[in-house]
Amino acid sequence: MARRIERTGRVGYAPGVYDLFHIGHLNILRNAAARCDHLIAGVVSDEMAIQAKGVAPVIPLAERLQIVESINCVDEVWAETVPNKIDTWREVGFDILFKGDDWRGTPKGIRLEAAFAEVGVEVVYFPYTLNTSSTRLRAALDALAAQSGAERPPDRLESARTR
């Protein structure tokens, strides 16, 4: 699923898992849209999220694509299925890559900036929302489930693999 419209001007790309969609996600997308003429939101696939974070998203990819696609400031959505952002750039094409500033100055952020500098893509960082994150929301849900004595449901990708 991808909503495509004609791209004009500076094209921005804002990748993310966008799981348990929250205000931090919305802030990144709004800020990104204000810095480009056409915003593509890259929604990271379940497999790529597991590879990067070690855990599957709570919300399936198809639903996350629909959620992000419905946001007015997003012009296009893209299911990101490759681990390297340069490979995504080759598939999608964009002028600006938007990331949370938790990447700034890290080894992976430095590698990302160097790779994109070689192809003329600007990397722009936005403030990471410290008070709200999908990781924190997931932990809160786990804590609530533990308090109620309920078991956390099995990871949906893991349970699908064992069937």
C-alpha positions as CSV (number, residue, x, y, z in Angstrom):
1,M,0.0,0.0,0.0
2,A,1.4,3.4,-0.9
3,R,-0.4,6.6,-1.7
4,R,1.5,8.3,-4.5
5,I,1.0,11.7,-5.9
6,E,3.2,13.8,-8.1
7,R,6.3,15.0,-6.4
8,T,7.4,18.6,-6.8
9,G,10.1,20.6,-5.1
10,R,12.1,19.2,-2.2
11,V,11.2,15.7,-1.3
12,G,11.5,14.7,2.4
13,Y,11.6,11.2,3.9
14,A,10.7,10.5,7.5
15,P,11.2,6.9,8.4
16,G,9.9,5.3,11.5
17,V,8.2,2.2,12.8
18,Y,5.2,4.4,13.9
19,D,4.0,1.7,16.3
20,L,1.6,2.7,19.0
21,F,1.3,6.1,17.2
22,H,1.8,9.0,19.6
23,I,2.5,12.7,19.8
24,G,6.3,12.2,19.1
25,H,5.4,10.6,15.8
26,L,3.0,13.4,14.9
27,N,5.6,16.0,15.8
28,I,8.2,14.5,13.6
29,L,5.8,14.3,10.7
30,R,4.6,17.9,11.2
31,N,8.1,19.3,11.5
32,A,9.3,17.3,8.5
33,A,6.4,18.5,6.3
34,A,7.2,22.1,7.2
35,R,10.8,21.6,5.9
36,C,10.0,20.1,2.5
37,D,7.5,20.3,-0.4
38,H,6.5,16.7,-0.5
39,L,6.7,14.4,2.5
40,I,7.1,10.6,2.3
41,A,6.6,8.7,5.5
42,G,8.6,5.5,5.5
43,V,6.9,2.9,7.6
44,V,9.4,0.3,8.7
45,S,8.2,-3.3,8.1
46,D,7.8,-5.8,10.9
47,E,10.9,-7.7,9.9
48,M,13.1,-4.6,9.7
49,A,11.8,-3.4,13.1
50,I,12.7,-6.8,14.6
51,Q,16.1,-6.6,13.0
52,A,16.7,-3.0,14.3
53,K,15.0,-3.2,17.7
54,G,14.8,-6.8,18.5
55,V,11.0,-6.8,19.0
56,A,8.0,-6.9,16.6
57,P,5.7,-3.9,16.4
58,V,2.3,-4.3,18.3
59,I,0.4,-2.9,15.3
60,P,0.8,-4.8,12.0
61,L,2.4,-3.0,9.1
62,A,-0.7,-2.8,7.0
63,E,-2.5,-0.9,9.8
64,R,0.5,1.3,10.5
65,L,0.5,2.3,6.9
66,Q,-3.1,3.2,7.0
67,I,-2.7,5.3,10.2
68,V,0.2,7.3,8.8
69,E,-1.4,7.6,5.4
70,S,-4.4,9.3,7.0
71,I,-2.3,12.2,8.5
72,N,-2.9,15.4,6.5
73,C,0.8,16.5,6.4
74,V,1.9,13.2,4.8
75,D,1.8,13.2,1.0
76,E,2.9,9.6,0.5
77,V,3.6,6.5,2.5
78,W,6.3,3.8,1.8
79,A,6.7,0.4,3.3
80,E,10.4,0.3,4.2
81,T,11.6,-3.3,3.7
82,V,15.4,-2.9,3.4
83,P,17.8,-2.3,6.3
84,N,20.0,0.3,4.6
85,K,18.6,3.8,4.2
86,I,20.7,4.3,1.1
87,D,19.0,1.4,-0.5
88,T,15.6,3.0,0.4
89,W,16.9,6.3,-1.1
90,R,17.6,4.4,-4.4
91,E,14.1,2.9,-4.4
92,V,12.2,6.0,-3.3
93,G,14.3,9.1,-4.1
94,F,14.4,12.0,-1.7
95,D,16.4,15.2,-1.0
96,I,16.1,15.3,2.8
97,L,16.1,12.5,5.4
98,F,14.5,13.3,8.8
99,K,15.6,11.5,12.0
100,G,15.1,11.9,15.7
101,D,18.1,13.6,17.4
102,D,18.7,10.4,19.4
103,W,20.7,9.4,16.3
104,R,22.9,12.6,16.2
105,G,26.5,11.9,17.1
106,T,26.0,8.2,17.4
107,P,28.1,5.8,15.3
108,K,25.1,4.9,13.2
109,G,24.1,8.5,12.8
110,I,27.6,9.5,11.7
111,R,27.6,6.6,9.1
112,L,24.2,7.7,7.9
113,E,25.3,11.3,7.5
114,A,28.5,10.3,5.6
115,A,26.6,8.0,3.2
116,F,24.0,10.6,2.4
117,A,26.5,13.4,2.0
118,E,28.0,11.4,-0.8
119,V,24.7,11.5,-2.7
120,G,23.7,15.0,-1.8
121,V,20.9,14.2,0.7
122,E,20.6,16.5,3.7
123,V,20.1,14.8,7.1
124,V,17.9,16.9,9.4
125,Y,17.4,16.0,13.1
126,F,14.3,16.8,15.2
127,P,14.1,16.6,19.0
128,Y,13.2,13.2,20.3
129,T,10.1,13.1,22.5
130,L,11.5,12.0,25.8
131,N,8.2,11.7,27.7
132,T,6.4,9.5,25.1
133,S,7.8,6.7,23.0
134,S,6.5,3.4,21.7
135,T,9.0,1.6,23.9
136,R,7.6,3.4,27.0
137,L,4.0,2.7,26.0
138,R,4.8,-0.9,25.4
139,A,6.5,-1.1,28.9
140,A,3.4,0.6,30.5
141,L,1.1,-1.9,28.8
142,D,3.3,-4.8,30.0
143,A,3.2,-3.4,33.5
144,L,-0.6,-3.1,33.5
145,A,-0.9,-6.6,32.2
146,A,1.4,-7.9,35.0
147,Q,-0.6,-6.0,37.6
148,S,-3.9,-7.5,36.4
149,G,-2.3,-11.0,36.4
150,A,-2.9,-11.3,32.7
151,E,-0.2,-12.8,30.5
152,R,1.1,-10.7,27.7
153,P,-0.1,-12.2,24.5
154,P,2.6,-13.9,22.5
155,D,4.4,-11.8,19.9
156,R,2.2,-12.1,16.8
157,L,5.1,-12.8,14.4
158,E,6.6,-15.4,16.7
159,S,3.3,-17.1,17.2
160,A,2.7,-17.1,13.4
161,R,6.1,-18.8,12.9
162,T,5.3,-21.6,15.3
163,R,2.0,-22.6,13.7
